Structures are given as C-alpha cells and as structure tokens.
C-alpha cells in the first residue's frame, strides 16, 4: 500500500502562494497507475476518513452532497460544503474556507502518479495564526495523513 509522507510544498503550485502568509504543509503518496484530478477529488472528499467531517459540516448547515462533489470534481461546480473554489489548473485545485485552504494535486510519474494534499492557514491581520491553531497542529498532521491515505486506498481499490 502507498505510504503517505510529508513533502515540501511544490514551488509554483497554487498552494505555494500561501507559504509566506501563514502555515502550509503538504503530503504525498504514489500509486502505480495514472489518476486524474477529478478522481482524486471524489476519492478524497468521499473517503471513509472524511465522512465524519462531512457529517459535522452538515450538522452545521454546510452540506456537501454527492451532486455538489461531482460538480466540483468535473469542473461544473465551485462549492462543496464549507469550501469555495479559489483556483484550479488541470492537475491541481485550491479550495478556500475562511482562513484555511485545501489543495489537491496529481502528477504523472514513470511508474504511475503522485497524489498530493496540502493545507494552508492564513495568518490573522496581526501576523499570528492563533492559539487554537497551535493547539490543533498535532491533530492536523495526523488527520492530513489519514485523509490522503484513505483517498489513496479508495483509488487503489477502484482498480483492483
């Protein structure tokens, strides 16, 4: 099974624009076959690891249904639950929700592809991230790995 690893934020990526504006991190895993960005978006936001967050967002009135997810993945929609499309390229997407950004990207490799997930938290006006961010950073790192790992497993099973 693919190993999720922390990686540097790709220079020139949509996420890299936030590197000097707060906290950014990125994670990657390799699959031995090509994957399109739309498939990664669907697998990520419909993964077992993400489902509890979807439920919580729904309880908060931020519904992200299957139709919204399909529309975001196929490029015909610009909203999903708490996120709004900020920018997209053929191989990456950047979603915004308040001061946070979520980034997904795919890159072809000779042996298949590399799937990436990253996050940004934009600093407040005073240049700080806030105490809550510091308190949740450990959880965020573990959760990020779980999210990408769950999406990778889903994609791996889709071809098995």
KEPAGU-757019 format. One line per field, with one value per residue (C-alpha): residue number from 1; residue in one letter; y, x, z. Coordinates in Angstrom, 3 decimals. Layout:
! KEPAGU-757019
pos c(NUM/...) $
code c(A/...) $
c2 c(Y/...) $
c1 c(X/...) $
c3 c(Z/...) $
***
This chain:
! KEPAGU-757019
pos c(1/2/3/4/5/6/7/8/9/10/11/12/13/14/15/16/17/18/19/20/21/22/23/24/25/26/27/28/29/30/31/32/33/34/35/36/37/38/39/40/41/42/43/44/45/46/47/48/49/50/51/52/53/54/55/56/57/58/59/60/61/62/63/64/65/66/67/68/69/70/71/72/73/74/75/76/77/78/79/80/81/82/83/84/85/86/87/88/89/90/91/92/93/94/95/96/97/98/99/100/101/102/103/104/105/106/107/108/109/110/111/112/113/114/115/116/117/118/119/120/121/122/123/124/125/126/127/128/129/130/131/132/133/134/135/136/137/138/139/140/141/142/143/144/145/146/147/148/149/150/151/152/153/154/155/156/157/158/159/160) $
code c(X/X/X/X/X/X/X/X/X/X/X/X/X/X/X/X/X/X/X/X/X/X/X/X/X/X/X/X/X/X/X/X/X/X/X/X/X/X/X/X/X/X/X/X/X/X/X/X/X/X/X/X/X/X/X/X/X/X/X/X/X/X/X/X/X/X/X/X/X/X/X/X/X/X/X/X/X/X/X/X/X/X/X/X/X/X/X/X/X/X/X/X/X/X/X/X/X/X/X/X/X/X/X/X/X/X/X/X/X/X/X/X/X/X/X/X/X/X/X/X/X/X/X/X/X/X/X/X/X/X/X/X/X/X/X/X/X/X/X/X/X/X/X/X/X/X/X/X/X/X/X/X/X/X/X/X/X/X/X/X) $
c2 c(0.000/3.553/5.344/8.897/11.121/14.785/16.650/20.224/22.433/22.387/25.589/27.256/25.325/27.036/26.244/27.817/31.283/30.891/29.852/33.367/34.126/31.613/27.864/25.462/21.741/19.065/15.282/12.830/9.194/7.272/4.943/2.557/3.858/7.234/9.078/12.157/15.116/14.590/11.041/12.276/14.970/12.425/9.833/12.380/14.051/10.782/8.740/6.883/9.229/12.336/11.113/12.169/15.679/15.751/14.782/17.523/20.091/19.019/19.486/22.995/23.659/23.278/20.401/18.772/16.267/13.822/16.141/19.029/16.774/15.504/19.070/20.225/17.240/17.622/21.381/22.471/23.489/25.856/24.953/21.916/22.048/24.749/25.192/27.506/27.038/29.565/28.374/25.351/24.041/20.755/18.981/20.834/22.518/25.031/25.423/28.171/28.108/31.173/31.411/27.846/26.444/22.838/21.735/18.541/17.725/14.860/14.414/11.693/9.635/6.924/4.329/5.853/9.057/11.037/12.257/15.325/17.002/20.188/22.815/26.439/28.518/32.217/34.347/36.887/40.594/40.677/38.080/35.286/32.031/31.962/29.717/27.314/26.543/25.757/23.503/21.576/21.289/17.771/16.565/18.315/16.482/13.062/13.857/15.052/11.753/9.813/11.792/11.296/7.670/6.950/8.525/6.541/3.279/4.085/4.782/1.640/-0.499/1.154/-0.508/-3.781) $
c1 c(0.000/1.142/2.910/1.797/4.777/5.262/6.793/7.828/5.154/5.687/7.241/4.879/1.843/-1.399/-0.630/2.850/1.287/0.416/3.867/4.734/1.242/0.933/1.319/1.465/2.051/1.873/1.612/2.138/1.615/2.402/0.123/1.332/-1.189/-2.347/-5.135/-6.973/-7.573/-11.352/-10.939/-8.699/-11.225/-14.052/-11.982/-10.693/-13.983/-15.920/-13.323/-14.042/-11.723/-13.541/-17.119/-17.253/-16.209/-18.939/-21.488/-20.269/-20.320/-23.853/-24.960/-23.502/-25.607/-22.703/-23.974/-21.740/-23.827/-22.849/-24.117/-22.002/-18.960/-19.486/-19.890/-16.712/-14.770/-15.980/-15.405/-19.032/-19.351/-17.465/-18.745/-18.630/-19.684/-17.515/-15.215/-15.312/-13.159/-10.322/-8.222/-7.806/-5.385/-5.626/-3.528/-4.407/-7.252/-7.246/-10.320/-10.914/-12.871/-12.309/-8.613/-7.907/-7.039/-7.146/-5.120/-5.171/-2.832/-1.845/1.418/2.326/5.433/7.128/5.562/2.069/1.352/1.948/-1.133/-0.763/-2.839/-1.873/-3.280/-2.697/-3.801/-3.568/-2.259/-4.573/-4.080/-1.611/0.549/-0.274/-2.065/-3.803/-3.670/-6.306/-4.154/-1.147/-3.233/-4.614/-1.438/-0.588/-4.114/-3.997/-0.803/-2.239/-5.605/-3.951/-2.108/-5.298/-7.271/-4.792/-4.206/-7.927/-8.300/-5.319/-6.787/-10.101/-8.368/-6.255/-9.373/-11.171/-8.729/-8.258) $
c3 c(0.000/-0.713/2.095/2.863/3.502/4.301/1.375/0.620/-0.912/-4.679/-5.918/-8.371/-7.127/-6.186/-2.543/-2.686/-2.863/0.830/2.061/3.255/4.565/7.405/7.784/4.840/4.696/2.036/1.905/-0.936/-1.856/-5.018/-6.944/-9.661/-12.200/-13.513/-11.682/-12.901/-10.611/-10.720/-9.400/-6.561/-5.604/-5.476/-3.603/-1.080/-0.157/-0.218/1.678/4.886/6.795/5.554/6.149/9.836/8.843/6.182/8.847/11.204/8.413/7.518/11.122/10.915/7.810/5.385/3.340/0.794/-1.057/-3.771/-6.530/-5.206/-5.032/-8.585/-9.863/-8.122/-9.454/-13.035/-13.058/-13.307/-9.634/-7.394/-3.903/-1.702/1.963/3.606/0.603/-2.369/-5.430/-5.313/-8.240/-10.463/-13.047/-14.953/-12.301/-9.078/-7.207/-4.348/-2.146/0.418/3.664/5.801/6.661/5.536/2.146/0.958/-2.042/-4.085/-6.959/-9.220/-11.097/-13.573/-12.853/-14.925/-12.603/-12.250/-10.350/-7.194/-5.332/-3.108/-0.414/1.316/3.620/4.401/7.345/6.592/9.444/11.028/10.457/13.358/11.579/14.022/13.447/16.826/19.867/18.531/15.504/17.674/19.887/16.899/14.806/16.016/15.257/11.870/10.877/11.784/10.171/6.950/6.638/7.340/4.755/1.938/2.916/2.865/-0.586/-1.888/-0.583/-2.235/-5.554/-5.284/-4.686/-7.604/-9.976/-8.133) $
***
